Amino acid sequence: MFEAFEGPGQFLRGNLHGHSTGSDGALTPEEVCSRYREAGYDFVVLSDHFFERYGFPITKTEAFRQRGFTTLLGAELHTRETSRGELWHIVAAGLPADFAPTAADESGPDLARRAAEAGAFVAIAHPLWSQLTEADGLAIDHAHAVEIYNHKSALETDRGDGLYLWDALLHAGRRVTAVACDDSHWKNRDAFGGWVMVRAEPEDPASILEALRRGAFYSSQGPAIFEATREGDDILVRCSAATSVILAGPMSWRQRVLGSDIETAKLPIEPEAGGWRRLIVRDANGRRAWSNPFWIDA
């Protein structure tokens, strides 16, 4: 079922993709952490660009952890090249501080695999901005997630959505999750537009990382999903005020409740249809929240 709404822990709000003066961001790591903390976030990952020109940084943020706020080490990894000749962008949260520099002949799939084997939570970054194909997505066989929403890409290119790639991978049988993030650089208003809500123990980076890898989170641009539970062959949802609550599945399969100020919904699973199911909650401003999928045969 939906891992985010089961088991111990509480929901922690976090950004998994952002930059500082450790690479091409406008603010110092300390200031970035401070701004997220002041905005009510519980954790942040500084994923500075892992390029030789920046010294292959794993930006140190441990000193900025405090009561009610923590950090995970990470980076945005790069190498050549996608099927369309573009640079790979792979976000890895929970990297060890001594993660080795990218080798000259290392492919995108190899780099993602090495990060995952080092213990990181690996996400395919801004697939629409990068113009990734389904074949590109399938090649990254050690990805935990796809960026379903990248705020900077949405603001600057109107290519912030990763739904096409996520659904393609799900249709292909890949059990991947999805994350919303900022990709903040602090040169435009590119912060606080997308985040994850992780069910974990507060101030515990190891608990947050384990929950991410397990899929115990949902993603949002604004709406909240408070509860999603199974009762027989129905999903019961409790959420913030919404105009639609949708249960999506393979191909065109869907169930939905439409209206205004919806705060509860009951949606049939129809298990005989097989495959996977995921929730989407949309509010009156068009902002969405997405659950991770569960599989009928799980």
N, C-alpha and C positions, 0 to 999 in steps of 0.2 A: 504493500500500500504506500501512501504518501509518507515517506520517512520524516519529513519536516514536522509532522503533526503527531508524532509518536515518541515515546520514551522520555528520558530525563532531559534536563537543561532548560534554557529559555531562549527566546528569539533575540539574536544579537545582530545589529545592523552594521554592514561593512561594505567598503569599496575595495575591489580586488585589482583594479587597474588604474594607476595614476603615476605621475612623474614629478620630479623635483629637479633642483640644480645638480643632482647626481647625474643627469643626462641633459635633456632639453626642456625641462620645466622651468618656470619663472620663480618659484619659491624654494627656499631651503627645506630639507627634510623635516626639520623641527617645526617650521611654519605650516607645512602641509598637514602634519599630524595635529597640530594645534587647531587648525581650521576645521578639520573633520571632527575632532573631539568637541569643539564648541558647537558644531551643528548637530550634535546628538548621536554621532556614530560611536559604536562600541569597539570597532577595530578597523584597521586600514592596512593595505599592502602597497608599498612603494615599489612599483614595477619599472624601474628605470631601464632605459634601452641598453641591452647587453651587447654593446659595440666596443671594438678595440679603441676607438677614438675617445671613449669615456672611461677606458680602463676596465672594461668588462665588470661593471659595478653590480654588487649585491648590496644595495644601500642599507647602511646600518641604522636601525630605528629602535633598538632595544632601550636606549636611554630615554625615549619619549613615552614609554609605557608607564601608566599610573593607575590608581584606583579608578575603575570604571572604563578604562580604555587600554587596549593593547594593540600590538602590531604583529604581522607575519613578515618574514623576509621573502623577497621575491624579485623577479625581473621579467622584462619583456624580451624574449629570445628571438634572434634573427639569424637567417642564413638564406642562401640562394637554393633553388628558386621554385615558385609555384608553376603550375601548368601554363600560366599566362605570362611567365617571365618576371613576376613580381617577387619582392622580398617576403619571406615568411615572417609572420608576427605571431608568436606563441607566448601567452602569458602563463607564468608558473608561480604559484603562491606556495610558500613553505620550502623554498630552496635552502640547502645548506649554504653557509657563508663562504665555503671554499669550493663552490661549484666551479668546475674547470671551464676555461674559455672555450668558445666554439672553435672546433677544428676546421681547417680550410676546406676539407672535403666532406664535412658533415651535412647531411640532408635535413630537411625539415622534419620528416618522420623520425629520423635517428635522433635529432635534438630533443624532440618531444618525448621520445622513449627514454632517453638518458635522464631528463628531468623527472619523469614519473618514477623511474627506478631509484632516483635519489630521494624520493618521498614527497615530491611536489604534487599539488593539484594543478592540472594542466588544462588550459582553455584555449580554443582556437579564437584568435582576436578578430574583431570587426570584419566578418567574412564578406559582407556586401561592399564595404569600402575597399577591401583587398581584391574584390572580384573573384573570390574562390569558387571553384566548380565543385560539383558533388564528388568528382574523382579526387580533388585535393583533400576534401574532408575525409573521405574514406582512407586516404593514404596515411593520415595521422591516426594510427591505430592505437596510440596510447593517450588520446585525449579523454579527459573526464567530462568536458563540457564544451559548448559553443556559446559565444557571446550572443545572446538573444537581443540585447540592446547595448549600444555603445553611444554614450551621450555626445561626446565630441564629434564623432562621425555624423550623428544626426544633425547637429548644429551647423557643421561646416560643409557637409556634402550631401545631406539628406539621404545618407546611406548608413544609417545606424542600426538597421534591423538585420537579424541573423536567422529569422524564422525559416526562410527557404532551405538553408543548409541543415538546420536542426531537424526539420521534418524529413528531409531527404535521408539523413543518417538514421533516424528512427525507422523510416520505411525500409531501409536496408538491413535492419536488425541490430544496429548499434545501440547499446544501452547507455546513451550519453545524456547528461543533464544540460541545463542552460543557465547562464548568469547574465545579469544586467550590471553595468558598470559605467563609470564616468569617462575613463581615459583622460583624466584631468591633467592639463599642462599649466593652467592658471594664467593664460595669456588672453583668453576670452572667458565668457561665463560658462565654463565647461565642467563645473562641479555640481554635485548634489542632484543629478538628474536620473541616475539609475543605481540600484544597490541590491545586495543580497540580504536576506534575513535568515540567519543560520541558527539552528537549534543546537546550542552547545553551552558549556560552562563559562561564565563571565571571566574575563581576564586570563584565559587559559589558551595560549596559542595552539598547543597540541590538541586540545579538545575541538577547537574551531577547525583545524586542518583535517582531523579525522571525520568531523561531520560533513565537511565539504566533499571529501572523497567518497563518503557514504551516500551523498545526495540528500542530507537532512537539512534542506534549506528551500526557500522559494525566492523569486526575484521580483523586483517591482520598480515602477516609475512613480508610484504614489499610493495605489490602493493597498490595503492590508488584507491578508487572508488569515483569519484567526484560527480556523478549524476546518479540517476536511477529513471526514471519517466515513467508513463503509458500514452500512446497515443493510444486510442482505445483499441485494443486487442494486443498491442505490448508493450514491455518494451524497452525503449531507455536508453542506458548506455554510460557514458563517464568516462574513467578511464586512469590510467597511462599505458605506453606501455605494452602490454600483448601478449601472444601467444594463449590464449583461453579465451573466455568469455562464460560462461555456465549458463543457466537457468535450474535448476533441480527441479523436482517435485516428486510425489509419485511413488514408485517402480522404473521402468526403464525410466519413462518419462523424456525427456530432450530436450532442444534446445541449439544450440551452434554455435559460430563463431570461426573458427580456422585460424591461420595465423602467422604473425610476426608484431610486432609494432602496434597492434590493439589499437586504442584509442577511438573508438566509435563502438557501436554494436546495432543492432535492433533484438529483439528476440520475437517471437509470444508466447502469453500466452496460447492459446487454452483453454479458460475457460470451454468449455464443458467437459474437462478431469477432472475438479474438483480438490479438495485438496489444496495443498500449493505449493508455488514457492519460491526458494531462488537462489541468484546469487553466482557464483564463478568466480574470476578473477585470472588467473595464469600467471606469468611472465616467461621470458626466463631462469631464474634460478630455476624454479619449485616452487617458493614461491607463496602463495595463499592469497587472501582476500575473506572474506565471508560476504554476507549480512545476516541479519535476515530474516526469512520467512514472506510472507504475505499469507493470505488465500483467495481463490477465493470467498468464501461466505461472506467475511468481508465487 
